[in-house]
Amino acid sequence: MKVRDILDVKGSQVHTIDAGRTVLDAVALLVEHRIGALLVRDAGGAVAGIISERDVLRECLHGSAELGRIRIADVMTRDLVVCVPDDEVDYAMGIVTKNRVRHLPVMDGDRVAGMISIGDLVKASLDAVEYENRYLREYIQGR
């Protein structure tokens, strides 16, 4: 199974936020959409990074109670870890495990094709195992 198969089911909508907005603005969008990360765009619309729940918590730990004053650009993760639509799900799982990230932007060249989470990857893996088990049972039973 490939990452594109996940996007075919999940959809390709990616929530974004401008790098100049505040961390509090990001929190509001995360809560509103019930998601764990937002892609961050620069003033020209290019992908500049990602802000996740972890980034917000890290900022809180550093004593910043004024999340309404801190710019996303100052706390976001700039070095994006990404995958491509043709990556195998197992390969993408390796990426999130190795890099200790929970959200993976899916890039098709310079275009954002979607975003997947570790939960999406686990579900896809479980679905594949379930399908294989069902197929093997039917084969053994001669159906």
N, CA, C and O of each residue as an XYZ file, in Angstrom:
572
protein
N       0.850     -1.181      0.000
C       0.000      0.000      0.000
C       0.895      1.243      0.000
O       1.940      1.281      0.650
N       0.461      2.234     -0.732
C       1.238      3.469     -0.858
C       0.552      4.628     -0.126
O      -0.635      4.571      0.195
N       1.333      5.670      0.124
C       0.819      6.869      0.784
C      -0.345      7.447     -0.010
O      -1.309      7.938      0.576
N      -0.266      7.394     -1.329
C      -1.354      7.939     -2.157
C      -2.670      7.219     -1.885
O      -3.737      7.819     -2.012
N      -2.610      5.934     -1.509
C      -3.829      5.188     -1.187
C      -4.486      5.746      0.073
O      -5.712      5.797      0.172
N      -3.671      6.160      1.026
C      -4.204      6.792      2.243
C      -4.897      8.099      1.871
O      -6.002      8.379      2.336
N      -4.238      8.899      1.025
C      -4.813     10.191      0.628
C      -6.084     10.016     -0.191
O      -6.985     10.852     -0.127
N      -6.160      8.928     -0.963
C      -7.380      8.667     -1.737
C      -8.581      8.487     -0.815
O      -9.694      8.887     -1.154
N      -8.355      7.889      0.343
C      -9.431      7.661      1.314
C      -9.634      8.890      2.197
O     -10.760      9.342      2.406
N      -8.535      9.415      2.707
C      -8.578     10.516      3.672
C      -8.892     11.863      3.022
O      -9.558     12.709      3.618
N      -8.417     12.047      1.824
C      -8.525     13.342      1.170
C      -7.208     14.086      1.257
O      -6.306     13.696      1.998
N      -7.109     15.145      0.503
C      -5.840     15.868      0.416
C      -5.870     17.236      1.092
O      -4.922     18.011      0.963
N      -6.944     17.537      1.807
C      -7.028     18.843      2.458
C      -5.940     18.974      3.521
O      -5.753     18.088      4.354
N      -5.235     20.087      3.473
C      -4.196     20.385      4.453
C      -4.492     21.756      5.036
O      -4.630     22.732      4.299
N      -4.590     21.830      6.339
C      -4.821     23.112      7.001
C      -3.483     23.829      7.140
O      -2.478     23.239      7.536
N      -3.498     25.116      6.803
C      -2.272     25.910      6.841
C      -2.498     27.180      7.646
O      -3.629     27.569      7.939
N      -1.384     27.810      7.992
C      -1.431     29.078      8.710
C      -0.231     29.906      8.279
O       0.818     29.359      7.937
N      -0.384     31.209      8.297
C       0.687     32.125      7.921
C       1.723     32.207      9.037
O       1.370     32.238     10.216
N       2.989     32.244      8.667
C       4.092     32.281      9.631
C       4.045     33.506     10.537
O       4.599     33.479     11.636
N       3.398     34.572     10.096
C       3.324     35.794     10.889
C       2.231     35.797     11.945
O       2.191     36.689     12.793
N       1.346     34.808     11.905
C       0.275     34.729     12.905
C       0.858     34.272     14.238
O       2.032     33.914     14.324
N       0.029     34.289     15.267
C       0.525     33.940     16.599
C       0.303     32.464     16.911
O      -0.490     31.779     16.264
N       1.027     32.001     17.921
C       0.872     30.625     18.383
C      -0.560     30.400     18.865
O      -1.121     29.324     18.662
N      -1.149     31.404     19.499
C      -2.536     31.286     19.955
C      -3.486     31.090     18.767
O      -4.450     30.330     18.864
N      -3.216     31.769     17.654
C      -4.005     31.562     16.435
C      -3.892     30.109     15.967
O      -4.878     29.499     15.554
N      -2.684     29.573     16.039
C      -2.467     28.181     15.631
C      -3.230     27.227     16.539
O      -3.848     26.273     16.067
N      -3.186     27.485     17.842
C      -3.913     26.637     18.793
C      -5.404     26.651     18.470
O      -6.056     25.607     18.496
N      -5.939     27.820     18.167
C      -7.364     27.929     17.841
C      -7.715     27.069     16.620
O      -8.745     26.395     16.613
N      -6.866     27.091     15.594
C      -7.123     26.278     14.396
C      -6.971     24.784     14.680
O      -7.750     23.969     14.185
N      -5.972     24.434     15.473
C      -5.781     23.022     15.830
C      -7.016     22.482     16.547
O      -7.487     21.383     16.255
N      -7.528     23.262     17.480
C      -8.712     22.843     18.236
C      -9.946     22.820     17.333
O     -10.720     21.864     17.358
N     -10.124     23.869     16.543
C     -11.296     23.965     15.667
C     -11.401     22.776     14.714
O     -12.485     22.229     14.508
N     -10.267     22.381     14.137
C     -10.275     21.312     13.137
C      -9.950     19.939     13.724
O      -9.934     18.935     13.012
N      -9.691     19.912     15.031
C      -9.380     18.660     15.733
C      -8.217     17.929     15.070
O      -8.298     16.743     14.750
N      -7.122     18.686     14.871
C      -5.925     18.150     14.236
C      -4.723     18.429     15.124
O      -4.819     19.183     16.091
N      -3.596     17.821     14.793
C      -2.413     17.956     15.624
C      -1.306     18.802     15.037
O      -0.304     19.054     15.705
N      -1.466     19.252     13.784
C      -0.405     20.039     13.151
C      -0.967     20.866     12.004
O      -1.973     20.518     11.387
N      -0.284     21.968     11.743
C      -0.616     22.855     10.622
C       0.643     23.091      9.801
O       1.723     23.276     10.361
N       0.513     23.085      8.486
C       1.633     23.525      7.662
C       1.693     25.039      7.744
O       0.662     25.712      7.765
N       2.893     25.564      7.788
C       3.093     27.008      7.898
C       3.566     27.529      6.548
O       4.479     26.976      5.935
N       2.925     28.605      6.100
C       3.292     29.222      4.821
C       3.916     30.592      5.073
O       3.528     31.310      5.994
N       4.894     30.936      4.229
C       5.498     32.264      4.330
C       4.618     33.270      3.598
O       3.565     32.914      3.070
N       5.053     34.527      3.569
C       4.252     35.595      2.963
C       3.981     35.345      1.482
O       2.979     35.817      0.945
N       4.869     34.607      0.822
C       4.685     34.302     -0.594
C       3.851     33.062     -0.852
O       3.590     32.713     -2.004
N       3.430     32.394      0.215
C       2.602     31.199      0.077
C       3.367     29.890      0.039
O       2.766     28.818     -0.025
N       4.696     29.971      0.078
C       5.505     28.746      0.059
C       5.500     28.091      1.440
O       5.352     28.767      2.458
N       5.661     26.783      1.461
C       5.719     26.060      2.731
C       7.001     26.451      3.456
O       8.099     26.312      2.918
N       6.846     26.948      4.693
C       7.982     27.409      5.479
C       8.306     26.474      6.635
O       9.408     26.518      7.182
N       7.349     25.626      7.011
C       7.570     24.725      8.134
C       6.273     24.092      8.577
O       5.291     24.049      7.835
N       6.289     23.600      9.804
C       5.121     22.959     10.394
C       5.067     23.344     11.866
O       6.101     23.453     12.525
N       3.863     23.550     12.375
C       3.701     23.782     13.807
C       2.765     22.695     14.328
O       1.683     22.465     13.788
N       3.210     22.046     15.377
C       2.449     20.933     15.936
C       2.150     21.189     17.407
O       2.637     22.144     18.011
N       1.336     20.306     17.955
C       1.034     20.385     19.385
C       2.321     20.362     20.199
O       2.434     21.062     21.206
N       3.275     19.575     19.774
C       4.559     19.495     20.486
C       5.281     20.837     20.503
O       5.858     21.219     21.521
N       5.251     21.558     19.377
C       5.898     22.872     19.324
C       5.251     23.828     20.321
O       5.937     24.592     20.999
N       3.922     23.776     20.402
C       3.194     24.645     21.335
C       3.546     24.275     22.772
O       3.812     25.154     23.591
N       3.548     22.990     23.080
C       3.878     22.555     24.443
C       5.305     22.926     24.818
O       5.567     23.327     25.952
N       6.220     22.795     23.875
C       7.612     23.168     24.137
C       7.698     24.650     24.494
O       8.443     25.035     25.395
N       6.937     25.472     23.790
C       6.936     26.912     24.069
C       6.339     27.192     25.440
O       6.829     28.060     26.162
N       5.295     26.470     25.803
C       4.693     26.631     27.136
C       5.692     26.262     28.227
O       5.777     26.938     29.252
N       6.446     25.192     28.004
C       7.425     24.744     28.989
C       8.515     25.783     29.202
O       9.039     25.925     30.307
N       8.853     26.503     28.149
C       9.893     27.523     28.265
C       9.388     28.793     28.939
O      10.077     29.813     28.948
N       8.201     28.731     29.496
C       7.693     29.844     30.291
C       6.973     30.921     29.518
O       6.737     32.006     30.049
N       6.624     30.654     28.293
C       5.942     31.665     27.493
C       4.437     31.553     27.682
O       3.777     30.746     27.028
N       3.911     32.354     28.566
C       2.474     32.345     28.820
C       1.724     33.221     27.823
O       0.499     33.145     27.723
N       2.442     34.035     27.101
C       1.825     34.973     26.165
C       1.798     34.400     24.748
O       2.427     34.945     23.841
N       1.077     33.314     24.565
C       1.025     32.670     23.252
C       0.384     33.560     22.197
O       0.561     33.332     21.001
N      -0.353     34.564     22.629
C      -0.961     35.508     21.704
C       0.022     36.530     21.167
O      -0.317     37.308     20.275
N       1.233     36.538     21.697
C       2.245     37.498     21.237
C       3.397     36.838     20.482
O       4.188     37.521     19.832
N       3.488     35.537     20.566
C       4.608     34.834     19.945
C       4.233     34.442     18.519
O       3.187     33.840     18.276
N       5.108     34.795     17.587
C       4.853     34.469     16.183
C       5.153     32.996     15.911
O       6.085     32.417     16.470
N       4.353     32.421     15.053
C       4.546     31.023     14.668
C       5.945     30.812     14.104
O       6.578     29.792     14.375
N       6.427     31.765     13.324
C       7.752     31.647     12.712
C       8.843     31.439     13.752
O       9.891     30.869     13.446
N       8.606     31.897     14.980
C       9.618     31.780     16.030
C       9.622     30.427     16.730
O      10.577     30.109     17.439
N       8.581     29.626     16.550
C       8.511     28.342     17.262
C       8.297     27.134     16.348
O       8.421     25.993     16.795
N       7.983     27.369     15.095
C       7.674     26.256     14.195
C       8.923     25.419     13.914
O      10.051     25.855     14.147
N       8.695     24.235     13.419
C       9.775     23.377     12.953
C      10.024     23.721     11.489
O       9.139     23.580     10.646
N      11.229     24.171     11.202
C      11.553     24.618      9.847
C      12.022     23.481      8.938
O      11.730     23.471      7.742
N      12.738     22.543      9.508
C      13.270     21.438      8.709
C      12.210     20.353      8.579
O      12.097     19.464      9.423
N      11.441     20.448      7.512
C      10.343     19.510      7.301
C      10.851     18.113      6.979
O      11.793     17.932      6.207
N      10.209     17.148      7.583
C      10.395     15.745      7.231
C       9.165     15.396      6.407
O       8.040     15.542      6.885
N       9.363     14.939      5.183
C       8.239     14.719      4.270
C       8.317     13.332      3.640
O       9.318     12.624      3.753
N       7.231     12.977      2.979
C       7.211     11.783      2.144
C       6.583     12.169      0.812
O       6.149     13.307      0.628
N       6.537     11.224     -0.108
C       5.933     11.458     -1.419
C       4.803     10.451     -1.630
O       4.780      9.407     -0.978
N       3.874     10.748     -2.526
C       2.719      9.863     -2.716
C       3.076      8.417     -3.056
O       2.337      7.502     -2.693
N       4.188      8.199     -3.741
C       4.560      6.843     -4.142
C       5.323      6.068     -3.073
O       5.674      4.909     -3.292
N       5.587      6.682     -1.924
C       6.245      5.954     -0.834
C       5.323      4.861     -0.314
O       4.110      5.048     -0.219
N       5.909      3.725      0.018
C       5.158      2.644      0.651
C       4.814      3.058      2.081
O       5.563      3.804      2.711
N       3.696      2.578      2.585
C       3.269      2.895      3.950
C       4.333      2.466      4.955
O       4.611      3.198      5.905
N       4.931      1.294      4.763
C       5.972      0.827      5.684
C       7.170      1.777      5.696
O       7.763      2.020      6.747
N       7.521      2.309      4.535
C       8.624      3.266      4.453
C       8.268      4.552      5.205
O       9.089      5.089      5.948
N       7.045      5.040      5.007
C       6.596      6.250      5.708
C       6.580      6.020      7.221
O       6.911      6.923      7.990
N       6.196      4.814      7.650
C       6.226      4.503      9.085
C       7.654      4.567      9.612
O       7.888      5.013     10.736
N       8.600      4.124      8.805
C      10.005      4.223      9.185
C      10.450      5.670      9.321
O      11.228      6.005     10.214
N       9.957      6.525      8.433
C      10.309      7.950      8.489
C       9.823      8.572      9.795
O      10.585      9.259     10.475
N       8.551      8.333     10.152
C       8.025      8.954     11.375
C       8.710      8.383     12.612
O       8.941      9.104     13.582
N       9.033      7.097     12.582
C       9.702      6.473     13.726
C      11.119      7.010     13.888
O      11.517      7.399     14.986
N      11.873      7.031     12.804
C      13.264      7.490     12.853
C      13.366      8.952     13.278
O      14.249      9.322     14.052
N      12.460      9.774     12.770
C      12.527     11.214     13.032
C      11.689     11.661     14.220
O      11.691     12.839     14.575
N      10.968     10.718     14.839
C      10.149     11.003     16.011
C       9.165     12.153     15.756
O       9.051     13.088     16.548
N       8.461     12.049     14.621
C       7.421     13.017     14.280
C       6.094     12.278     14.173
O       6.062     11.062     13.983
N       5.017     13.013     14.296
C       3.687     12.414     14.228
C       2.929     12.787     12.961
O       1.939     12.144     12.610
N       3.394     13.820     12.284
C       2.701     14.314     11.091
C       3.695     14.424      9.949
O       4.818     14.898     10.123
N       3.266     13.981      8.788
C       4.149     13.916      7.637
C       3.487     14.586      6.432
O       2.540     14.043      5.863
N       3.984     15.764      6.043
C       3.476     16.363      4.810
C       3.826     15.463      3.622
O       4.912     14.886      3.559
N       2.897     15.359      2.698
C       3.112     14.568      1.487
C       3.354     15.567      0.359
O       2.470     16.349      0.009
N       4.553     15.533     -0.203
C       4.929     16.492     -1.235
C       5.009     15.800     -2.593
O       5.591     14.723     -2.727
N       4.418     16.435     -3.583
C       4.499     15.976     -4.964
C       5.242     17.072     -5.712
O       4.625     17.987     -6.257
N       6.554     16.979     -5.738
C       7.387     18.065     -6.240
C       7.316     19.217     -5.252
O       7.583     19.036     -4.065
N       6.957     20.406     -5.736
C       6.805     21.578     -4.862
C       5.390     21.712     -4.318
O       5.114     22.598     -3.509
N       4.495     20.837     -4.759
C       3.086     20.919     -4.379
C       2.808     20.039     -3.167
O       3.277     18.903     -3.086
N       2.036     20.581     -2.225
C       1.595     19.795     -1.074
C       0.429     18.921     -1.534
O      -0.621     19.426     -1.932
N       0.628     17.607     -1.473
C      -0.400     16.669     -1.923
C      -1.318     16.250     -0.784
O      -2.392     15.697     -1.020
N      -0.900     16.512      0.448
C      -1.695     16.134      1.613
C      -0.829     16.070      2.850
O       0.344     16.441      2.834
N      -1.431     15.591      3.921
C      -0.682     15.385      5.161
C      -1.235     14.122      5.803
O      -2.448     13.922      5.866
N      -0.330     13.273      6.277
C      -0.755     12.059      6.961
C      -0.195     12.059      8.374
O       0.834     12.673      8.656
N      -0.887     11.366      9.241
C      -0.444     11.264     10.631
C      -0.008      9.839     10.908
O      -0.253      8.934     10.110
N       0.630      9.652     12.031
C       1.029      8.308     12.425
C      -0.206      7.419     12.575
O      -0.146      6.219     12.305
N      -1.312      7.999     12.999
C      -2.559      7.245     13.105
C      -3.047      6.759     11.752
O      -3.542      5.638     11.637
N      -2.914      7.595     10.720
C      -3.287      7.186      9.362
C      -2.436      6.003      8.903
O      -2.938      5.072      8.274
N      -1.141      6.053      9.228
C      -0.227      4.982      8.829
C      -0.543      3.681      9.558
O      -0.536      2.608      8.955
N      -0.819      3.781     10.850
C      -1.159      2.582     11.624
C      -2.448      1.963     11.092
O      -2.531      0.746     10.927
N      -3.447      2.793     10.825
C      -4.718      2.283     10.302
C      -4.510      1.581      8.963
O      -5.063      0.505      8.736
N      -3.722      2.179      8.081
C      -3.462      1.564      6.775
C      -2.753      0.225      6.937
O      -3.067     -0.733      6.231
N      -1.810      0.154      7.853
C      -1.095     -1.105      8.095
C      -2.026     -2.169      8.649
O      -1.987     -3.322      8.221
N      -2.862     -1.781      9.600
C      -3.815     -2.738     10.169
C      -4.814     -3.217      9.122
O      -5.153     -4.400      9.082
N      -5.285     -2.310      8.280
C      -6.211     -2.691      7.208
C      -5.560     -3.698      6.258
O      -6.203     -4.655      5.828
N      -4.283     -3.479      5.933
C      -3.573     -4.387      5.023
C      -3.411     -5.765      5.653
O      -3.578     -6.779      4.975
N      -3.087     -5.812      6.943
C      -2.939     -7.089      7.644
C      -4.280     -7.805      7.718
O      -4.352     -9.017      7.511
N      -5.332     -7.069      8.010
C      -6.669     -7.663      8.078
C      -7.070     -8.247      6.724
O      -7.612     -9.350      6.662
N      -6.808     -7.524      5.654
C      -7.126     -8.002      4.307
C      -6.346     -9.280      4.002
O      -6.903    -10.250      3.487
N      -5.056     -9.271      4.324
C      -4.219    -10.444      4.067
C      -4.695    -11.649      4.879
O      -4.754    -12.762      4.356
N      -5.030    -11.439      6.136
C      -5.533    -12.529      6.978
C      -6.825    -13.110      6.414
O      -6.991    -14.328      6.362
N      -7.725    -12.252      5.999
C      -8.994    -12.713      5.432
C      -8.745    -13.518      4.153
O      -9.344    -14.573      3.947
N      -7.861    -13.011      3.304
C      -7.531    -13.708      2.059
C      -6.933    -15.085      2.355
O      -7.314    -16.071      1.725
N      -6.005    -15.159      3.303
C      -5.372    -16.435      3.639
C      -6.369    -17.424      4.235
O      -6.319    -18.614      3.927
N      -7.268    -16.943      5.082
C      -8.296    -17.823      5.656
C      -9.187    -18.398      4.559
O      -9.491    -19.591      4.553
N      -9.598    -17.546      3.640
C     -10.439    -18.010      2.538
C      -9.687    -19.002      1.652
O     -10.269    -19.974      1.170
N      -8.416    -18.761      1.443
C      -7.601    -19.664      0.634
C      -7.491    -21.032      1.310
O      -7.654    -22.068      0.666
N      -7.214    -21.022      2.608
C      -7.073    -22.269      3.367
C      -8.390    -23.038      3.390
O      -8.401    -24.266      3.311
N      -9.489    -22.317      3.499
C     -10.802    -22.957      3.558
C     -11.320    -23.343      2.172
O     -12.385    -23.951      2.055
N     -10.582    -22.997      1.134
C     -10.942    -23.384     -0.227
C     -12.070    -22.591     -0.843
O     -12.789    -23.102     -1.703
N     -12.236    -21.372     -0.427
C     -13.307    -20.522     -0.986
C     -12.872    -19.823     -2.241
O     -13.650    -19.074     -2.832
